[in-house]
Amino acid sequence: MKKILCAWVVWGVCACAWAADKTLVFCAEGAPEYMTPSFNSTASSFDVMAHIYGRLVTLDLTTLQTVPSLAESWEISPDGLSYTFKLRRGVKWQSNRYFKPSRAFNADDVMFTFNRQWKSDHPYHSLGYGKFPYFSGLGLNQIIQDIVKLDDYTVKFVLNQPLAPFLSDLTMHWSAIQSAEYAQAMLKQGHPEIFDNEPLGTGAFILESYEKGKKLNFVAFDDFWRGRSKLDKLVFDITPDGSERWSKTRSGQCHVMTNPNPADLSSMRYTPSVKVMDQTGLNIGYMAFNLRKKPLDDLRVRRAITMSIDKISLLRMAYRGTALPAVNPFPPAMWSYNNDVEDPPYDVEAARALMKEAGYEKGLSLVLLAMPVQRPYMLNPMEVARIIKAELEDINVKVDIQMPSWSNYVSQARKGEHDLMLYGWTADIVDPDNFLHTLLSCDSVGLNNLASFCDATYEDLVQRARLTTNKLERVRLYRDAQQRLKTQLPWYTIAHTVQYKIVRRGIKGIVINPVGRNYFYGVELGD
C-alpha cells in the first residue's frame, strides 16, 4: 500500500494523492433528477443510475453495439412483433437498512419495471414523479401489446407493430430493472416513497448517501455479477461551475471532470498532472421556441428570430472552437443526415420585414430560459443567452434571461412556462429516432419535446420510419423529416460540440465516447 503524506483531506479522502482505500472522485456538473431510472431524462441522472442499476441489454461504449446484460440472450420473431429475453441467473440485489432481498433477480422484476410504466392501474404507476418521459415519449404505451412471463427466467414482449429501434431503446437507462420484492415490501409497510428515494439495484455500486445537490457517495457492491469493482468507493462531487471543477481537478480533489469551460482548455493542455481526452460527440445544442405561445406559434416570427442571429459569430464567442454549427437536429456523423438542408440565411433586414409582416414591427418581449449548469452540448449557456439577447435587439425583440434552478429547469419547460429556452441532447443510442422522435414527435409533447411541436406531415414521416426495418426506406423518410423541420423551425439549432474528459494522470480504464456517458466500473487508480 502506498503511503503519502497529505496536505489536506476532503471527505476523509487524501486529496493530494491516490487514496489507500481506492476512492475515485468525479467532479460532476449536475445532480440527478430522481432516484428512479424511469423518471429521469438528463445525462446527469443517467450517470448516477448506471452505477446502481442494470438493464436487460446495454450499449457497449466502445463499439456502440447492443450487448447482453441482465438478459444473456434474446430472440426476435421474423415478423418483428415479439422479443423473447432469456434472463441471467444468479444476479444478486443490493440491500439497505429498509430491505434485505430473499431471492436473486428474475422475471418478476422485469414485469414490475415495465408494467409500472405501462399500466395505469399498477400500484406504483402514479407514485413518485408519476410520469415516464422515455416510455411515453417513445410511444411504447401504444406499441406494446403484451408482456408475458414465460417462466422465472424468460420474458416475452409482444408489439402491436414492428418497431425498428425497440432493442436499442432498451439499452437506455429508463429501462433499468428495479426489484419487485423491494417495491412490494415498501408498499406493504405503507412507505412506497422509500422505494423511489432509497435506490437498490443490481449494479456495480451501492448508493451509500446523498447530500442533495452536493455529493453522492457510493461503495462497491461486493456481489456484482460481473465481479467487484476495482474501486472501493466512488464520489460524485456536484460542482456546477466549470472553472471550479477545473480547480478541484488540478489540485487533486477530483480525479475526473467533464464539460470544461472553453477558456480553460489551453491551461489544461499544458498541465502535466492531467490528460485531456476529447472526441466528437453525438449531440445537439439548440434553442426551442414554445409553439404553444403567441407569437411563437407564427412561423414568420420564428423565422425572423432565426435570421437575426449570426450563428458563426455566436459559436466563435461562446464555444471558442469547441463546436460545429448545427443545421439538423442531430450531427453529421449520424446515419441519414441530410446534407441538402440549409439554415435560413443570416439577414437582419429580411428578419425585420418578416416581423413587420407578422404585425410586430414595433417589437415584442420574450423570456429566454438559460441553464444554470454546463452541459456537454452547451459549455457556456449564459454566454449563449447573452449573445442571442443582443442579436434580437436588432429586430426590436426584448429578451429577459431567466435562470431557474437545474432541478426545476426541465419540469418548468415541460409545463410550457417559457417562451424560448436553451437545451440540448446527447444520443442514448446511435439511431436518428433518438433525436427525431424522442425530441420532436407528438408523442413527446409535454415530455422531451420542449417546443410542443406537433406537425402532421413530420409526424407521418417519423412514425413510418420507426415502423419499417428497411434501412434505406428509413434513411429516405428521416431525410424528408429533417427538411420538414427546417421549414417549420421548432428549434434554432446551434451547435454540435466536442466531448471532453479531464483525467488525473495515473487513472486507468477511463473511456470517452460519443454518447457522453460517465461510467467508472473497470476504472482503477494508479500505483
C-alpha positions in Angstrom: 0.0 0.0 0.0 1.4 3.4 -1.0 1.9 5.8 1.9 1.8 9.5 1.0 1.5 12.4 3.4 -1.4 14.7 2.5 -1.6 18.5 2.8 -5.4 18.3 3.2 -8.2 15.9 3.4 -11.5 16.0 1.5 -14.4 13.9 2.9 -11.9 11.6 4.5 -10.1 11.1 1.2 -6.5 12.1 0.7 -6.8 15.0 -1.8 -3.2 15.2 -3.0 -2.6 11.5 -3.7 -4.4 8.3 -4.7 -6.3 7.2 -1.6 -5.4 4.0 0.0 -9.0 2.8 0.0 -9.2 3.3 -3.7 -11.7 6.1 -3.8 -12.3 7.9 -7.1 -13.9 11.4 -7.0 -15.7 12.6 -10.1 -16.5 16.3 -10.5 -20.0 16.2 -11.9 -21.7 19.3 -13.3 -25.2 18.4 -12.3 -27.3 16.5 -9.8 -29.7 13.6 -10.6 -33.4 14.5 -11.1 -34.8 11.3 -9.4 -33.5 8.1 -7.9 -35.9 6.0 -10.1 -34.5 5.5 -13.6 -37.8 5.6 -15.5 -38.5 9.2 -14.1 -35.3 10.7 -15.5 -34.4 12.5 -18.7 -30.9 14.0 -18.1 -27.4 12.7 -18.6 -26.5 13.8 -15.0 -29.2 11.4 -13.8 -28.2 8.6 -16.1 -24.6 8.7 -15.0 -25.8 8.0 -11.4 -28.4 5.4 -12.4 -25.8 3.4 -14.5 -23.8 2.7 -11.3 -26.7 1.5 -9.3 -28.9 -0.4 -11.7 -28.7 -2.9 -14.6 -30.7 -3.3 -17.8 -31.7 -6.2 -19.9 -29.3 -5.1 -22.7 -26.8 -2.3 -22.7 -24.7 -0.2 -25.1 -21.1 -1.2 -25.4 -19.4 2.2 -25.0 -16.5 1.3 -27.3 -18.3 -0.3 -30.2 -21.7 1.4 -29.6 -23.4 -2.0 -30.3 -26.2 -3.6 -28.2 -24.8 -6.3 -26.0 -26.3 -8.7 -23.3 -26.5 -7.6 -19.7 -29.2 -8.9 -17.3 -30.6 -10.7 -20.3 -27.9 -13.1 -21.6 -29.6 -13.6 -24.9 -32.7 -12.7 -27.0 -34.7 -13.8 -30.0 -36.7 -11.6 -32.4 -39.6 -13.1 -34.3 -39.4 -13.0 -38.1 -42.3 -10.5 -38.2 -40.6 -8.2 -35.7 -43.5 -8.4 -33.3 -42.1 -10.3 -30.4 -38.8 -10.1 -28.5 -38.0 -13.0 -26.1 -35.3 -12.5 -23.5 -33.5 -15.2 -21.6 -32.5 -13.8 -18.2 -29.2 -14.2 -16.4 -29.3 -16.5 -13.4 -27.8 -15.8 -10.0 -27.7 -12.0 -10.2 -27.9 -10.6 -6.7 -29.8 -7.5 -5.5 -28.3 -4.9 -3.2 -29.7 -4.3 0.3 -30.1 -1.4 2.7 -31.5 -0.7 6.2 -35.0 -1.0 4.9 -34.8 -4.1 2.9 -32.9 -7.4 2.6 -33.6 -9.4 -0.6 -34.7 -13.1 -0.2 -34.0 -14.0 -3.9 -31.9 -13.2 -6.9 -33.1 -11.2 -9.9 -35.8 -12.9 -12.0 -38.6 -12.3 -14.4 -40.9 -10.8 -11.7 -38.5 -7.8 -11.6 -38.7 -7.3 -15.4 -42.5 -7.5 -15.2 -42.7 -5.0 -12.4 -40.3 -2.5 -14.1 -42.2 -2.3 -17.4 -45.7 -2.8 -16.1 -45.2 0.1 -13.7 -44.6 2.4 -16.7 -47.2 0.8 -19.0 -50.3 0.0 -16.9 -52.2 2.9 -15.3 -53.7 0.6 -12.7 -50.4 -0.6 -11.5 -50.0 0.2 -7.7 -46.8 2.1 -8.4 -47.8 3.8 -11.7 -48.9 7.1 -10.1 -46.5 7.2 -7.2 -43.4 9.3 -7.0 -43.0 11.6 -10.1 -45.8 9.6 -11.8 -44.5 10.4 -15.3 -42.3 8.3 -17.5 -40.7 10.7 -20.1 -39.0 8.0 -22.2 -41.5 5.2 -22.1 -44.4 7.6 -23.0 -42.2 9.7 -25.3 -41.1 6.6 -27.3 -44.8 5.7 -27.7 -44.3 2.4 -26.0 -47.6 2.6 -24.2 -49.4 2.2 -27.6 -46.8 0.0 -29.3 -46.6 -2.8 -26.6 -49.4 -5.3 -26.8 -48.4 -7.6 -24.0 -45.5 -8.5 -21.7 -45.5 -12.2 -20.8 -43.6 -14.1 -18.1 -42.9 -17.5 -19.7 -41.0 -18.8 -16.7 -38.9 -17.3 -14.0 -36.1 -16.6 -16.4 -37.9 -15.9 -19.7 -39.9 -12.8 -20.6 -41.5 -12.0 -24.0 -42.5 -8.5 -25.2 -45.3 -8.6 -27.8 -45.7 -5.5 -30.0 -48.8 -4.2 -31.9 -46.5 -3.3 -34.8 -42.8 -3.7 -35.7 -40.6 -1.0 -34.1 -37.1 -0.8 -35.7 -35.3 0.8 -32.7 -37.0 -1.3 -30.0 -34.0 -3.3 -28.9 -31.8 -0.2 -29.0 -34.4 1.6 -26.9 -33.9 -1.0 -24.2 -30.3 -0.1 -23.8 -31.3 3.3 -22.4 -31.3 4.0 -18.7 -35.1 4.5 -18.4 -35.4 0.7 -18.8 -33.1 -0.1 -15.8 -34.6 -3.0 -13.8 -35.9 -2.4 -10.3 -36.7 -5.0 -7.6 -40.3 -6.2 -7.4 -39.7 -7.7 -4.0 -38.4 -4.4 -2.6 -41.3 -2.4 -4.1 -43.8 -4.9 -2.6 -42.2 -4.7 0.8 -42.3 -0.9 1.0 -45.9 -0.9 -0.2 -46.8 -3.4 2.5 -45.1 -1.2 5.1 -47.0 1.9 3.9 -43.9 3.7 2.8 -43.6 3.3 -1.0 -41.7 6.6 -1.3 -38.7 4.8 0.3 -38.5 2.6 -2.8 -38.1 5.6 -5.1 -35.8 7.6 -2.8 -33.5 4.8 -1.5 -32.4 3.0 -4.6 -31.3 -0.6 -4.7 -30.2 -2.3 -7.9 -28.0 -5.0 -9.3 -25.2 -2.6 -10.4 -21.6 -2.2 -9.5 -22.1 0.4 -6.7 -24.4 0.9 -3.8 -25.5 4.5 -3.1 -24.4 4.9 0.5 -25.5 8.6 1.0 -26.7 11.6 -0.9 -26.4 15.2 0.2 -28.9 16.6 -2.2 -27.4 18.8 -4.9 -23.9 18.5 -3.5 -22.5 15.0 -3.2 -23.2 11.3 -3.8 -21.2 8.6 -2.0 -21.1 5.1 -3.4 -19.4 1.9 -2.2 -18.6 -1.1 -4.3 -21.2 -3.9 -4.4 -19.2 -7.0 -3.4 -21.7 -9.3 -5.2 -21.9 -7.5 -8.5 -22.5 -10.2 -11.1 -19.6 -9.1 -13.4 -17.1 -9.0 -10.5 -16.4 -6.5 -7.8 -15.2 -3.0 -8.9 -11.5 -2.2 -8.7 -12.6 0.9 -6.8 -13.7 0.6 -3.2 -15.6 3.9 -3.3 -16.9 6.4 -5.8 -17.8 10.0 -5.1 -19.8 12.3 -7.3 -18.9 15.9 -6.2 -21.6 18.0 -7.8 -19.8 21.2 -8.9 -21.9 23.2 -11.5 -19.2 25.8 -12.2 -16.7 24.6 -14.8 -13.8 26.7 -13.5 -14.3 25.4 -10.0 -14.4 21.8 -11.4 -11.1 22.5 -13.1 -9.6 24.0 -9.9 -10.6 20.9 -7.9 -9.2 18.6 -10.6 -5.9 20.5 -11.0 -5.4 20.4 -7.2 -6.2 16.7 -6.9 -9.5 17.0 -5.1 -11.2 15.4 -8.1 -9.8 12.7 -10.4 -12.1 13.2 -13.4 -14.1 16.1 -14.7 -16.1 16.8 -17.9 -17.5 19.8 -19.7 -14.7 22.3 -19.1 -15.0 26.0 -19.8 -13.6 26.6 -23.3 -11.4 29.3 -21.9 -9.7 26.8 -19.6 -8.8 24.2 -22.2 -5.5 25.9 -23.1 -4.2 25.7 -19.5 -5.5 22.1 -19.1 -3.4 21.0 -22.1 -0.3 22.5 -20.5 -0.9 21.0 -17.1 1.3 17.9 -16.8 -0.7 16.3 -14.0 -3.8 15.8 -16.2 -4.7 14.3 -19.5 -7.2 16.0 -21.9 -9.4 13.4 -23.7 -11.7 14.6 -26.5 -14.0 13.1 -29.1 -16.7 14.5 -31.4 -20.0 14.0 -29.6 -23.3 12.8 -30.9 -25.2 15.8 -29.6 -27.1 18.9 -30.4 -27.4 22.3 -28.6 -30.5 24.3 -29.5 -33.0 27.0 -28.6 -36.6 25.8 -28.5 -39.5 28.0 -29.5 -42.6 27.3 -27.4 -45.2 26.8 -30.1 -48.0 26.9 -27.5 -47.4 30.6 -27.0 -48.2 33.6 -29.2 -46.4 35.0 -31.2 -44.1 32.0 -31.4 -46.8 29.9 -33.0 -46.3 32.2 -36.0 -43.7 30.8 -38.4 -42.8 34.3 -39.6 -41.7 35.2 -36.1 -39.7 32.1 -35.6 -38.0 32.6 -39.0 -37.3 36.3 -38.2 -35.6 35.3 -34.9 -33.6 32.6 -36.7 -32.5 35.0 -39.4 -31.4 37.7 -36.9 -28.8 35.5 -35.1 -25.3 35.2 -36.6 -24.6 31.6 -35.8 -20.9 31.7 -36.8 -20.3 34.7 -34.6 -22.2 33.0 -31.7 -20.0 29.9 -32.0 -16.8 31.9 -32.1 -17.6 33.9 -29.0 -19.4 31.3 -26.9 -17.8 28.0 -28.0 -14.3 29.1 -28.9 -13.5 26.4 -31.4 -15.1 23.5 -29.5 -18.1 23.0 -31.7 -19.5 22.8 -35.2 -22.5 24.8 -36.4 -25.7 22.7 -36.2 -28.2 22.7 -39.0 -30.2 19.5 -38.4 -31.3 18.1 -35.0 -28.5 15.6 -35.0 -24.9 15.7 -36.1 -23.5 14.8 -39.5 -21.8 11.6 -38.1 -25.3 10.0 -37.6 -26.7 7.9 -40.5 -29.4 9.5 -42.6 -28.1 13.0 -42.0 -29.4 15.3 -44.8 -26.6 17.5 -46.2 -29.0 19.3 -48.5 -30.9 21.0 -45.7 -29.8 24.6 -45.1 -30.4 27.2 -42.4 -32.3 30.4 -43.3 -29.6 33.0 -44.1 -28.4 35.5 -41.6 -30.2 38.6 -42.8 -31.4 41.2 -40.3 -33.2 43.3 -42.9 -35.2 40.4 -44.1 -35.9 39.5 -40.5 -37.3 42.9 -39.8 -39.5 42.7 -42.9 -40.9 39.4 -41.5 -41.6 40.9 -38.1 -43.5 43.8 -39.8 -45.5 41.3 -41.9 -46.4 39.4 -38.8 -47.6 42.6 -37.1 -44.6 43.1 -34.7 -42.8 45.9 -36.4 -42.7 47.8 -33.0 -41.3 44.7 -31.3 -42.2 42.3 -28.6 -40.8 40.9 -25.3 -39.9 37.3 -24.7 -38.5 35.3 -21.8 -35.4 33.1 -22.5 -34.6 30.3 -20.1 -30.9 29.6 -19.7 -29.4 26.6 -18.0 -27.7 27.2 -14.6 -25.2 24.4 -15.3 -22.9 23.5 -18.1 -24.0 20.6 -20.3 -22.0 18.6 -22.8 -23.8 20.3 -25.7 -23.5 23.9 -24.2 -20.5 24.7 -22.2 -21.4 28.3 -21.5 -25.2 28.7 -21.5 -25.3 32.2 -20.1 -22.9 33.5 -22.7 -25.1 31.9 -25.5 -28.2 33.5 -23.9 -26.5 37.0 -23.7 -25.4 36.8 -27.4 -28.9 35.8 -28.5 -30.4 38.6 -26.4 -28.1 41.2 -28.0 -28.8 39.9 -31.6 -32.6 40.0 -31.1 -32.4 43.7 -30.2 -31.8 44.4 -33.9 -35.4 43.3 -34.7 -36.9 45.0 -31.6 -37.3 41.8 -29.6 -36.5 42.4 -25.9 -35.3 39.3 -24.1 -35.5 38.7 -20.4 -33.0 36.0 -19.5 -34.1 33.8 -16.6 -32.1 31.0 -14.9 -34.3 28.6 -12.8 -32.6 26.1 -10.6 -31.4 23.0 -12.5 -33.9 20.8 -10.6 -36.8 22.9 -11.9 -35.4 23.7 -15.3 -36.9 20.9 -17.4 -40.1 20.5 -15.3 -40.8 24.2 -15.8 -40.2 23.9 -19.6 -42.5 20.8 -19.8 -45.3 22.9 -18.3 -44.8 25.4 -21.1 -43.9 28.3 -18.9 -41.2 29.5 -21.2 -41.1 31.5 -24.5 -37.6 30.5 -25.6 -35.3 28.0 -23.8 -31.8 26.7 -24.3 -31.4 23.0 -24.1 -29.8 20.1 -25.9 -29.4 16.3 -26.2 -26.7 13.7 -26.3 -27.6 10.4 -28.1 -28.7 7.5 -26.0 -28.4 5.2 -29.0 -26.9 5.6 -32.4 -30.3 5.9 -34.2 -31.9 9.1 -35.6 -35.1 8.0 -33.9 -33.5 9.0 -30.6 -33.5 12.7 -31.8 -36.3 12.9 -34.3 -39.0 11.0 -32.4 -37.8 11.4 -28.8 -37.4 15.2 -29.0 -39.8 16.4 -31.7 -42.7 13.9 -32.1 -46.3 14.5 -31.0 -45.8 11.6 -28.5 -43.2 13.6 -26.7 -45.1 16.9 -26.3 -45.0 17.7 -22.5 -42.1 15.3 -22.1 -38.9 15.7 -24.1 -40.5 17.8 -26.9 -39.9 21.2 -25.2 -41.0 23.1 -28.3 -44.5 21.5 -28.2 -44.1 20.8 -31.9 -46.7 18.5 -33.4 -46.9 18.6 -37.2 -48.9 16.1 -39.1 -46.5 15.9 -42.1 -43.4 15.5 -39.9 -45.2 13.0 -37.6 -46.2 10.8 -40.5 -42.6 10.6 -41.8 -41.1 9.8 -38.4 -43.7 7.2 -37.4 -43.3 5.4 -40.8 -39.6 5.4 -40.3 -39.9 3.7 -36.9 -42.2 1.0 -38.2 -40.0 -0.3 -41.0 -36.9 -2.3 -40.7 -35.8 -1.4 -44.2 -32.9 0.9 -43.5 -32.9 2.5 -47.0 -36.5 3.5 -46.5 -35.8 4.8 -43.0 -33.0 6.9 -44.5 -35.3 8.4 -47.1 -38.0 9.2 -44.5 -35.6 10.7 -42.0 -34.0 12.9 -44.7 -37.5 14.2 -45.6 -38.3 14.7 -41.9 -35.2 16.9 -41.5 -36.2 19.0 -44.4 -39.7 19.4 -42.9 -38.3 20.5 -39.6 -36.2 23.3 -41.2 -39.3 24.6 -43.0 -41.2 24.7 -39.7 -38.4 25.8 -37.4 -39.5 24.5 -33.9 -35.8 25.0 -32.9 -33.0 27.4 -33.6 -30.2 24.8 -34.0 -26.9 26.0 -32.5 -24.0 23.5 -32.2 -22.6 20.0 -32.1 -19.8 20.0 -29.5 -16.7 18.1 -28.9 -16.9 16.0 -25.7 -14.1 16.4 -23.2 -12.8 14.5 -20.2 -10.1 15.8 -18.0 -8.4 13.0 -16.1 -5.6 13.0 -13.5 -2.5 11.1 -14.6 -2.4 7.5 -13.2 -6.1 6.8 -13.6 -6.6 3.6 -15.7 -9.6 2.5 -17.8 -11.3 5.8 -18.4 -13.3 5.7 -21.6 -14.6 8.7 -23.6 -17.4 8.0 -26.1 -19.6 10.0 -28.4 -22.7 9.4 -26.3 -21.0 11.2 -23.4 -21.6 8.7 -20.6 -19.5 8.7 -17.4 -19.3 5.1 -16.1 -16.5 4.1 -13.7 -16.8 0.3 -13.4 -13.5 -1.1 -14.7 -11.6 2.1 -13.8 -8.7 1.8 -11.3 -6.4 4.2 -9.5 -2.7 4.2 -10.4 0.1 2.9 -8.1 
